[in-house]
Amino acid sequence: MLLRVDGLSLRLDGTALLDDISFSLDKGERLGLMGEAGAGKSLLLRTLLGLMPRGAELTGAIELNGIGLPATAAERAKWRGRQIGALLAHAESSLDPLRTVSALITEAQALAGRAIDVAAVLAELDLPAKLANYLPHDLSAAERRRVALGLALAAQPDLLLADEPAQGLDLIDQRRVLDLIARHCSERGMALVMASHDLKSLAMLSGRIMVLRAGKAIEAGEKAEIFGHPKHDFTRAVLSAGRHRAKTLMRTPIGGKLLDVRKVSRRYRLPDRSLFEPRRPVLALDGVSLAVRAGESVGVIGPQGAGKSTLARIIVGLERATAGELELNQQVYTGSDLPRLLRQGISLVAADPRPTFDPRLTVGQSIAEPLQLELQRSVDELSSRLVEIVASVGLATDVMDRPPGEFTISQLQRLAVARALVTRPRLVVLDDPVAALDVGARGEMLVLLNRLRADFGLSFLIIGHDLDLMRIAADRVLVMDRGKIVEVTTPAQLLEAPQHEVTQRLVAAQLPDVGIVPVF
């Protein structure tokens, strides 16, 4: 037996964070942790690494190869570095920004006592050898994720702990990371414990599934049994939440042209890496033209670096186009020169709401900030609008006096939507609005967005990586690659008959569906 967890409990200030969790893994076995946000998935992985919250009381047993969890921090660090590899959520953000990829890999392998061959490591990660001398900020997000995976695998551990290993990546890069993990597990007999709210990723990589809720394991078994014949009501609810169908959601009538983007280009000049390695300007957008009609929901999808987020930032006035122009409500602008009176007619919802709320302000104060654009309104009118908009996203109005730290991420995303709607805009730009949510909250958010679109007569421009998001929430889909729109299609045609090579690659990279039917 490789890993044994027996009666594991973790308490902090009398509250049970993990409660009597037991399981075991043999060499090469793979366990997926499934559950809603806050269920204890990430905390369980960190506890296996010996990274418990300060002051927490741990009971039960954790044994790896018959040896218990070391008592001291220094011994646990060796345990993590040599026997257990860890790819925690957002691990790529912890890469030392002042060290090259080669230096990071060299240090990780030296600590593991292995011979160093940086080129071979990069080849294993499907990364070009030239990246060895790059700093982390020179890499794309997907490349940084693969480097973080390489550091986790540097010691050739017996066990890999992975927390949302593919979150935030486009379909092609997501599949590449998951395939890398699967290949290393198969070739080296490495065991895996993986936590994710993405049921498709869990189904691809796991042999067994454990369902967590409020720190307890409520159901566990073979993958086919859990996904095909779940016994617990909560498990059935989670699996059902992942199978929304577009026909069950509301639509709104579509009118005349609201936003017109005409031949917009954006060119960046990046700092040179050195005097001997100058960089060419980056053409992030290359003559992009599109239109969004009143009441229409337009999806924009494409691989990483296609220019989707740059386009969104120019539309909402956060960046200026190098060439071309935009027209909203019959007023022309080029990006950051968006007129003040026009700004209240367009809003942005970010993928992760947490950094968008000031922790020093109550959520009510944050939601009210955009109302500075409407100084001509009376205080009573603006106050009633705050109450109305918070209620419209399904939250009680008394939440406005609380700080953002008291809310779950799904509640914060609802509040972010409320903030976006408080100025009564006609166009809302949503940058991957469900990427950070668990599967249940994701389905609820999609239903909410479609209801708000119908109730308030909104137009949406939805930036996303997920084909299911496009299928459910978009009337029309634009596929981008290398700064250009390469295909314009409907969600049904996108999935059934993709035309462009990039579209075909995106569709081919999607994982099989998962639900209350045997699909694997």
C-alpha positions as CSV (number, residue, x, y, z in Angstrom):
1,M,0.0,0.0,0.0
2,L,1.4,3.4,-1.0
3,L,-0.9,5.8,0.9
4,R,-3.1,5.2,3.8
5,V,-5.4,7.8,5.3
6,D,-7.3,6.6,8.4
7,G,-9.9,8.6,10.3
8,L,-8.4,11.9,9.3
9,S,-10.0,14.9,11.0
10,L,-8.9,18.5,11.2
11,R,-10.4,21.0,13.6
12,L,-9.8,24.7,14.0
13,D,-11.3,26.6,17.0
14,G,-13.7,23.8,17.6
15,T,-14.9,23.6,14.0
16,A,-14.5,20.4,12.0
17,L,-12.8,21.3,8.7
18,L,-12.3,17.6,7.8
19,D,-14.2,14.9,9.5
20,D,-13.2,11.2,9.7
21,I,-11.9,10.7,6.2
22,S,-10.4,7.4,5.3
23,F,-9.0,5.9,2.0
24,S,-6.0,4.1,0.6
25,L,-4.1,4.1,-2.6
26,D,-1.7,1.5,-4.1
27,K,1.0,2.4,-6.6
28,G,-0.4,3.7,-9.8
29,E,-4.0,4.2,-8.5
30,R,-5.8,7.5,-9.1
31,L,-8.4,9.1,-6.8
32,G,-10.5,12.1,-7.8
33,L,-12.0,14.4,-5.2
34,M,-15.4,15.8,-6.1
35,G,-17.6,18.3,-4.3
36,E,-18.8,21.9,-4.2
37,A,-16.7,24.9,-3.3
38,G,-15.8,24.7,0.4
39,A,-16.2,21.0,0.6
40,G,-12.7,20.4,1.8
41,K,-11.0,19.1,-1.4
42,S,-8.1,21.6,-1.4
43,L,-7.7,21.4,2.3
44,L,-7.5,17.6,2.2
45,L,-4.6,17.8,-0.3
46,R,-2.8,20.4,1.7
47,T,-3.2,18.3,4.9
48,L,-1.7,15.3,3.1
49,L,1.3,17.6,2.4
50,G,1.5,18.7,6.0
51,L,0.4,22.2,5.2
52,M,-2.4,22.6,7.8
53,P,-3.8,26.0,8.9
54,R,-1.9,27.5,11.9
55,G,-3.5,26.3,15.2
56,A,-5.4,23.4,13.6
57,E,-5.7,20.1,15.4
58,L,-5.0,17.0,13.3
59,T,-6.2,13.6,14.4
60,G,-6.1,10.3,12.5
61,A,-3.3,8.7,10.5
62,I,-1.5,9.6,7.2
63,E,1.1,7.1,6.1
64,L,3.1,7.0,2.9
65,N,5.0,3.7,2.2
66,G,4.2,2.8,5.8
67,I,5.8,6.0,7.3
68,G,3.6,8.5,9.1
69,L,3.4,12.2,8.4
70,P,6.6,13.8,9.8
71,A,6.2,16.0,12.9
72,T,8.4,18.9,12.0
73,A,8.1,21.4,9.2
74,A,11.6,20.6,7.9
75,E,10.8,16.9,7.7
76,R,7.5,17.6,6.0
77,A,9.3,19.7,3.4
78,K,11.5,16.7,2.5
79,W,8.4,14.5,2.4
80,R,6.8,17.0,-0.1
81,G,9.8,17.4,-2.2
82,R,10.9,13.8,-2.7
83,Q,8.0,11.5,-2.1
84,I,5.0,13.6,-2.9
85,G,4.8,16.0,-5.8
86,A,2.3,18.9,-5.5
87,L,0.6,20.9,-8.2
88,L,-1.6,23.2,-6.1
89,A,-4.1,25.6,-7.5
90,H,-2.5,28.6,-9.3
91,A,1.0,27.0,-8.7
92,E,2.3,28.9,-11.7
93,S,1.9,32.2,-9.8
94,S,4.4,31.0,-7.2
95,L,7.3,30.6,-9.7
96,D,10.2,32.9,-8.8
97,P,9.9,35.8,-11.2
98,L,13.7,36.5,-11.1
99,R,14.8,33.0,-12.1
100,T,14.8,31.4,-15.5
101,V,13.0,28.2,-16.3
102,S,16.3,26.4,-16.4
103,A,17.3,27.7,-13.0
104,L,13.9,26.6,-11.5
105,I,14.2,23.1,-12.9
106,T,17.8,22.8,-11.9
107,E,17.1,23.7,-8.3
108,A,14.1,21.3,-8.1
109,Q,16.1,18.4,-9.4
110,A,19.1,19.3,-7.2
111,L,16.9,19.2,-4.1
112,A,15.7,15.8,-5.3
113,G,19.2,14.5,-5.8
114,R,18.7,13.8,-9.5
115,A,20.9,14.3,-12.5
116,I,20.0,17.5,-14.3
117,D,19.0,17.6,-18.0
118,V,16.9,20.6,-18.5
119,A,16.3,20.0,-22.2
120,A,15.0,16.5,-21.4
121,V,12.6,17.9,-18.8
122,L,11.2,20.5,-21.2
123,A,10.8,17.8,-23.8
124,E,8.8,15.7,-21.4
125,L,6.5,18.8,-20.8
126,D,6.1,19.4,-24.5
127,L,7.9,22.7,-24.2
128,P,10.5,24.0,-26.7
129,A,14.1,24.0,-25.5
130,K,14.4,27.8,-26.1
131,L,12.2,28.5,-23.1
132,A,15.0,27.3,-20.8
133,N,16.4,30.9,-20.6
134,Y,13.0,32.6,-20.3
135,L,11.7,34.1,-17.1
136,P,8.2,33.1,-15.9
137,H,6.6,36.4,-17.1
138,D,7.9,35.6,-20.7
139,L,5.8,32.5,-20.8
140,S,2.1,32.1,-21.5
141,A,-0.2,31.0,-18.6
142,A,-0.3,27.5,-20.1
143,E,3.5,27.3,-20.4
144,R,3.8,28.4,-16.8
145,R,1.4,25.7,-15.7
146,R,3.4,23.0,-17.5
147,V,6.6,24.3,-15.9
148,A,4.9,24.1,-12.4
149,L,3.9,20.5,-13.3
150,G,7.6,19.8,-14.2
151,L,8.8,21.1,-10.8
152,A,6.2,18.9,-9.1
153,L,7.5,15.9,-11.0
154,A,11.2,16.7,-10.7
155,A,11.9,14.2,-7.9
156,Q,9.9,11.5,-9.7
157,P,7.6,11.2,-6.7
158,D,5.5,8.1,-5.9
159,L,2.4,10.3,-5.5
160,L,1.2,13.5,-7.2
161,L,-1.4,15.7,-5.6
162,A,-3.1,18.0,-8.1
163,D,-5.6,20.8,-7.3
164,E,-7.5,22.1,-10.4
165,P,-4.5,21.3,-12.7
166,A,-6.3,22.5,-15.8
167,Q,-8.4,25.4,-14.5
168,G,-8.4,28.6,-16.5
169,L,-6.8,27.0,-19.6
170,D,-8.3,26.9,-23.1
171,L,-9.5,23.5,-24.3
172,I,-6.3,22.7,-26.2
173,D,-3.9,23.5,-23.3
174,Q,-6.3,21.9,-20.8
175,R,-6.2,18.6,-22.7
176,R,-2.4,18.9,-23.0
177,V,-1.9,19.3,-19.2
178,L,-4.3,16.4,-18.4
179,D,-2.6,14.2,-21.0
180,L,0.8,14.9,-19.5
181,I,-0.4,13.9,-16.0
182,A,-2.0,10.7,-17.3
183,R,1.1,9.8,-19.3
184,H,3.5,10.3,-16.3
185,C,1.1,8.3,-14.1
186,S,1.0,5.4,-16.6
187,E,4.6,5.3,-17.5
188,R,6.0,5.6,-14.0
189,G,3.3,3.9,-11.9
190,M,2.7,7.2,-10.1
191,A,-0.4,7.5,-7.9
192,L,-2.6,10.5,-8.1
193,V,-5.0,12.4,-5.9
194,M,-6.7,15.1,-7.9
195,A,-9.3,17.7,-6.7
196,S,-11.4,19.5,-9.3
197,H,-14.9,21.0,-9.8
198,D,-14.6,19.9,-13.5
199,L,-16.3,16.6,-13.7
200,K,-14.9,15.9,-17.1
201,S,-11.3,16.3,-15.9
202,L,-12.1,14.0,-12.9
203,A,-13.6,11.4,-15.2
204,M,-10.6,11.4,-17.5
205,L,-7.9,11.1,-14.9
206,S,-9.5,9.2,-12.0
207,G,-10.1,5.5,-11.4
208,R,-12.0,6.1,-8.2
209,I,-14.0,9.0,-7.0
210,M,-14.6,10.3,-3.5
211,V,-17.4,12.9,-3.0
212,L,-16.8,15.4,-0.3
213,R,-19.4,17.7,1.4
214,A,-18.7,20.0,4.3
215,G,-15.5,18.2,5.1
216,K,-17.0,14.7,5.1
217,A,-16.7,11.9,2.5
218,I,-20.4,11.1,1.7
219,E,-19.8,8.6,-1.1
220,A,-16.8,6.8,-2.7
221,G,-16.3,4.1,-5.3
222,E,-15.2,3.2,-8.8
223,K,-15.6,6.0,-11.3
224,A,-18.2,4.1,-13.4
225,E,-20.3,3.4,-10.4
226,I,-20.2,7.0,-9.0
227,F,-20.9,8.6,-12.4
228,G,-23.2,6.0,-13.6
229,H,-25.2,5.0,-10.5
230,P,-24.7,7.6,-7.7
231,K,-26.3,6.6,-4.4
232,H,-26.3,9.9,-2.5
233,D,-28.8,12.7,-3.4
234,F,-26.0,15.3,-3.3
235,T,-23.9,13.3,-5.8
236,R,-26.9,13.0,-8.1
237,A,-27.5,16.8,-7.8
238,V,-23.9,17.6,-8.7
239,L,-24.0,15.3,-11.8
240,S,-27.3,16.7,-12.9
241,A,-26.0,20.3,-12.6
242,G,-23.4,19.5,-15.2
243,R,-26.0,18.6,-17.9
244,H,-27.9,21.8,-18.5
245,R,-29.5,22.1,-21.9
246,A,-29.8,25.4,-23.8
247,K,-33.5,24.8,-24.6
248,T,-34.4,25.0,-20.9
249,L,-33.0,28.6,-20.7
250,M,-34.7,31.8,-21.6
251,R,-34.0,33.8,-24.7
252,T,-34.6,37.5,-25.4
253,P,-35.7,39.2,-28.7
254,I,-32.8,40.4,-30.8
255,G,-33.0,44.0,-32.3
256,G,-30.8,46.4,-34.2
257,K,-27.0,46.9,-34.0
258,L,-25.8,48.1,-30.6
259,L,-22.0,47.7,-30.8
260,D,-20.0,47.9,-34.0
261,V,-16.3,47.1,-34.0
262,R,-14.6,48.2,-37.2
263,K,-11.1,46.9,-38.2
264,V,-9.7,47.2,-34.7
265,S,-6.0,46.4,-34.2
266,R,-3.8,46.5,-31.1
267,R,0.0,46.4,-31.2
268,Y,2.1,46.0,-28.1
269,R,5.8,46.9,-27.7
270,L,7.2,44.5,-25.0
271,P,10.5,45.2,-23.2
272,D,13.6,43.5,-24.8
273,R,14.9,40.5,-22.9
274,S,18.5,41.8,-23.4
275,L,20.5,44.1,-25.6
276,F,21.2,41.1,-27.8
277,E,17.7,39.7,-27.9
278,P,15.3,42.5,-29.0
279,R,11.6,41.7,-29.2
280,R,9.4,42.4,-32.2
281,P,6.1,44.3,-31.5
282,V,3.2,41.9,-30.7
283,L,0.1,42.2,-32.8
284,A,-2.6,41.2,-30.4
285,L,-5.5,42.2,-32.6
286,D,-5.3,42.4,-36.4
287,G,-8.2,44.2,-38.1
288,V,-11.0,42.7,-36.0
289,S,-14.6,43.6,-37.1
290,L,-17.7,42.4,-35.4
291,A,-21.2,43.6,-34.3
292,V,-23.4,42.9,-31.3
293,R,-27.1,43.5,-31.7
294,A,-29.5,44.7,-29.0
295,G,-30.6,41.7,-26.9
296,E,-28.0,39.4,-28.6
297,S,-25.5,37.2,-26.7
298,V,-22.3,36.8,-28.7
299,G,-19.6,34.3,-27.6
300,V,-15.9,34.7,-28.3
301,I,-13.7,31.6,-28.1
302,G,-10.2,30.6,-29.1
303,P,-6.9,29.3,-27.9
304,Q,-4.8,31.2,-25.4
305,G,-3.2,34.3,-26.9
306,A,-5.9,34.6,-29.6
307,G,-6.7,38.2,-28.5
308,K,-10.0,37.6,-26.7
309,S,-9.2,39.5,-23.5
310,T,-7.5,42.4,-25.4
311,L,-10.6,42.8,-27.5
312,A,-12.8,42.8,-24.3
313,R,-10.6,45.4,-22.7
314,I,-10.8,47.7,-25.7
315,I,-14.5,47.4,-25.9
316,V,-15.1,48.4,-22.3
317,G,-12.6,51.3,-22.5
318,L,-9.6,49.8,-20.5
319,E,-7.2,49.9,-23.5
320,R,-7.0,51.9,-26.7
321,A,-6.9,50.4,-30.1
322,T,-3.8,51.1,-32.3
323,A,-6.0,51.3,-35.4
324,G,-9.7,51.1,-36.2
325,E,-12.7,52.3,-34.3
326,L,-15.8,51.2,-32.3
327,E,-19.3,52.6,-32.1
328,L,-21.7,52.2,-29.2
329,N,-25.1,53.8,-29.1
330,Q,-24.1,55.7,-32.2
331,Q,-21.0,57.2,-30.5
332,V,-17.6,56.5,-31.9
333,Y,-14.5,55.8,-29.7
334,T,-11.2,53.9,-29.9
335,G,-11.1,52.3,-26.5
336,S,-9.9,54.2,-23.4
337,D,-11.3,57.5,-24.8
338,L,-14.8,56.0,-24.2
339,P,-16.9,59.1,-23.2
340,R,-17.9,59.3,-19.5
341,L,-21.6,59.4,-20.3
342,L,-21.2,56.3,-22.5
343,R,-19.4,54.3,-19.7
344,Q,-22.6,53.6,-17.8
345,G,-23.9,51.8,-20.8
346,I,-21.3,49.1,-20.8
347,S,-20.0,46.9,-18.0
348,L,-17.4,44.2,-17.4
349,V,-17.6,41.0,-15.2
350,A,-14.2,39.3,-14.6
351,A,-13.6,35.6,-14.4
352,D,-12.5,35.7,-10.7
353,P,-14.5,38.2,-8.6
354,R,-12.2,38.0,-5.5
355,P,-9.5,40.5,-6.6
356,T,-12.2,42.9,-7.9
357,F,-13.6,43.7,-4.4
358,D,-11.8,46.0,-2.1
359,P,-11.5,44.2,1.2
360,R,-11.6,47.5,3.1
361,L,-15.1,48.2,1.7
362,T,-18.4,46.5,2.3
363,V,-19.8,44.8,-0.8
364,G,-22.6,47.5,-0.8
365,Q,-20.0,50.2,-1.1
366,S,-18.3,48.4,-4.0
367,I,-21.5,47.8,-5.8
368,A,-22.4,51.5,-5.4
369,E,-19.1,52.8,-6.8
370,P,-20.2,52.8,-10.5
371,L,-23.1,55.0,-9.6
372,Q,-20.6,57.9,-9.5
373,L,-21.3,58.0,-13.3
374,E,-24.9,59.1,-12.5
375,L,-24.4,62.1,-10.2
376,Q,-27.6,63.7,-11.6
377,R,-29.7,61.0,-9.8
378,S,-31.2,61.5,-6.3
379,V,-29.9,59.6,-3.3
380,D,-33.2,57.8,-2.8
381,E,-33.3,56.7,-6.4
382,L,-29.8,55.3,-6.4
383,S,-30.5,53.5,-3.0
384,S,-33.6,51.9,-4.4
385,R,-31.7,50.8,-7.4
386,L,-29.0,49.1,-5.2
387,V,-31.7,47.2,-3.4
388,E,-33.4,46.1,-6.6
389,I,-30.2,45.0,-8.3
390,V,-28.9,42.9,-5.4
391,A,-32.3,41.2,-5.1
392,S,-32.3,40.5,-8.9
393,V,-29.1,38.3,-8.5
394,G,-30.8,36.2,-5.8
395,L,-29.2,37.7,-2.6
396,A,-30.8,39.3,0.4
397,T,-30.3,43.1,0.6
398,D,-28.8,42.8,4.1
399,V,-25.6,41.4,2.6
400,M,-24.5,44.9,1.5
401,D,-23.2,45.7,5.0
402,R,-20.7,42.8,5.0
403,P,-17.1,42.7,3.8
404,P,-16.3,40.5,0.7
405,G,-14.3,38.1,2.8
406,E,-17.5,36.7,4.3
407,F,-18.8,35.4,1.0
408,T,-18.2,32.3,-1.1
409,I,-16.8,32.8,-4.6
410,S,-20.2,32.0,-6.2
411,Q,-21.9,34.7,-4.0
412,L,-19.1,37.1,-4.9
413,Q,-19.7,36.5,-8.6
414,R,-23.4,37.2,-8.2
415,L,-22.4,40.5,-6.4
416,A,-20.0,41.2,-9.3
417,V,-22.9,40.8,-11.7
418,A,-25.0,43.1,-9.6
419,R,-22.2,45.7,-9.6
420,A,-22.0,45.4,-13.4
421,L,-25.8,46.0,-13.8
422,V,-26.2,48.8,-11.3
423,T,-25.7,51.5,-13.9
424,R,-28.4,49.8,-16.1
425,P,-26.0,49.1,-19.0
426,R,-27.1,47.9,-22.4
427,L,-24.0,45.8,-23.0
428,V,-22.3,43.5,-20.5
429,V,-18.9,42.0,-21.3
430,L,-18.3,38.7,-19.4
431,D,-14.8,37.4,-19.3
432,D,-15.2,33.6,-18.6
433,P,-17.9,34.3,-15.9
434,V,-18.2,30.7,-14.7
435,A,-14.5,29.6,-14.8
436,A,-13.9,29.9,-11.1
437,L,-17.2,28.3,-10.0
438,D,-18.0,24.7,-9.1
439,V,-20.3,22.7,-11.3
440,G,-23.5,23.5,-9.3
441,A,-22.8,27.2,-9.0
442,R,-21.8,27.2,-12.7
443,G,-25.2,26.0,-13.8
444,E,-27.0,28.4,-11.4
445,M,-25.0,31.3,-12.8
446,L,-25.8,30.5,-16.4
447,V,-29.5,30.4,-15.6
448,L,-29.2,33.7,-13.7
449,L,-27.4,35.4,-16.6
450,N,-30.0,34.3,-19.1
451,R,-32.8,35.5,-16.8
452,L,-31.1,38.9,-16.3
453,R,-30.6,39.2,-20.0
454,A,-34.3,38.7,-20.6
455,D,-35.5,40.8,-17.7
456,F,-33.3,43.8,-18.4
457,G,-33.0,43.6,-22.2
458,L,-29.2,43.1,-22.0
459,S,-26.7,42.3,-24.7
460,F,-23.8,40.0,-23.8
461,L,-20.3,39.6,-25.2
462,I,-19.0,36.4,-23.5
463,I,-15.3,35.6,-23.6
464,G,-14.8,31.9,-22.8
465,H,-12.8,28.7,-23.0
466,D,-15.6,26.3,-22.5
467,L,-17.7,25.0,-25.4
468,D,-20.5,24.2,-23.0
469,L,-20.7,27.8,-22.0
470,M,-21.0,28.8,-25.7
471,R,-23.7,26.2,-26.3
472,I,-25.8,27.4,-23.4
473,A,-25.4,31.1,-23.3
474,A,-24.5,32.3,-26.8
475,D,-26.7,33.0,-29.9
476,R,-23.7,33.4,-32.1
477,V,-20.0,32.4,-31.7
478,L,-16.9,34.1,-33.0
479,V,-13.7,32.0,-33.1
480,M,-10.4,33.9,-32.7
481,D,-6.9,32.9,-33.4
482,R,-3.7,35.1,-33.5
483,G,-5.6,38.3,-33.3
484,K,-8.2,37.6,-36.0
485,I,-11.7,36.3,-36.2
486,V,-11.4,33.0,-38.2
487,E,-14.9,31.7,-38.0
488,V,-18.4,33.0,-37.3
489,T,-20.9,30.3,-36.4
490,T,-23.8,29.2,-34.2
491,P,-23.2,27.0,-31.1
492,A,-24.8,24.0,-32.8
493,Q,-22.6,24.4,-35.9
494,L,-19.5,25.0,-33.8
495,L,-19.9,21.6,-32.1
496,E,-21.3,19.6,-35.1
497,A,-19.4,21.0,-38.1
498,P,-16.4,23.2,-37.2
499,Q,-14.9,24.7,-40.3
500,H,-11.5,26.3,-39.4
501,E,-8.5,24.3,-38.3
502,V,-8.4,26.0,-34.9
503,T,-12.1,25.4,-34.3
504,Q,-11.6,21.8,-35.2
505,R,-8.8,21.5,-32.7
506,L,-10.9,23.1,-29.9
507,V,-13.8,20.8,-30.5
508,A,-11.4,17.7,-30.7
509,A,-9.8,18.7,-27.4
510,Q,-13.0,18.8,-25.4
511,L,-13.4,16.0,-22.9
512,P,-16.4,13.5,-23.0
513,D,-19.6,14.5,-21.3
514,V,-20.3,13.3,-17.8
515,G,-23.7,12.7,-16.1
516,I,-26.0,10.2,-14.6
517,V,-25.3,7.7,-17.4
518,P,-22.3,5.4,-17.8
519,V,-20.1,7.4,-20.2
520,F,-16.7,5.9,-19.6
